[in-house]
Amino acid sequence: MHRPAPKLPSWLPVDGFILALLGTVGLAALLPARGPGATVAEGASTAAVALLFFLYGARLSTREALDGLRHWRLHLTVLACTFVLFPALGLAARLLVPEVLPTTLYTGLLFLCLVPSTVQSSIAFTALARGNVAAAICAGSFSSLAGIVLTPLLAGLVLPGDGGGFRAGSLLPIVCQLLLPFLAGQLLRRWIGGFLTRHRKVLGRVDRGSILLVVYAAFSAGVVRGIWHQVSALRLLCLLGVEALLLAVMLTATSYGAGKLGFRREDRIAITFAGSKKSLAAGLPMASVLFGAQAGLMVLPLMLFHQMQLMVCAFLAKRMAARTVPEPRRAAAPTGPVGAAPAEAVAAAGRRPPGPRD
């Protein structure tokens, strides 16, 4: 008889994938890949990154993204928050080096500010807060698509070449390594899109396994090189404080900024959740390509920020939903960039917890 997979208690503030990530980091600390094993792990990690971006390309509906251009003001606002305001705040945090943050952690924090927004968690939180779910879908998709190009480009422009192992001279090969699998997935989507949809759960496990493999290879290299001795517990506490401030600023800027720009309440909710978060699933494989053996320490700020944003945004989404006054039933469905989502889909998105792809 088939038994359902065990689930974490709803009161536990840490999602299962974060626990798996922490377990992978612990495994890398205790049993890091060395010698021939490190070579195998590095090759497997490279293949996993290519597979992840191939699947991203095969899953993204180009037609849906083009339809969403009708709501271009909202999407430009989210893109500006993700790739302009976030990096500007990251550059401003340079003032904290070295008194508050060492150069290595600052480089990871700055990289966090360059990563695209989430997709699934933006949809889930927007639905829970009774916002524009269709807009959140398109905004997250646009951000992910733009991030494949913009994140490496911005990294070449703003990341210190001596702080994290990244060199601007390798930018073109990096972009090609990320783009080619993605474009291959887009080209083959016509033939394999149905298969991917039917086996979504299985491929979700492939996503999680690939990301865990990337994390293990990156953290193993860090352990072998001894980079973890460079960071103290006090520095980690300082990093958490800086990230909490960063998240608070972005949530405030997206919420009040969207209001000042004249967006209706449903759109403001979508902008708040899509414009204030960063994608762990996109950032981890990008970091492994950008930083190589230094990636272990570089992704630590992103991993901490990811868990923080889930906890804070879940609380805010529930508060927003509680403050919403039910509107009278109308004959016409609300408009959105790709049409309003059915009530069942919205409810399902609200119940579904943010997944590992974000």
PyMOL commands that set and color helices and strands:
alter all, ss='L'
color gray80, all
select helices_A, chain A and resi 16-30+36-59+62-96+103-114+120-128+133-158+168-198+200-225+227-230+233-260+265-275+280-298+300-323+343-351
alter helices_A, ss='H'
color red, helices_A
deselect
rebuild
show_as cartoon
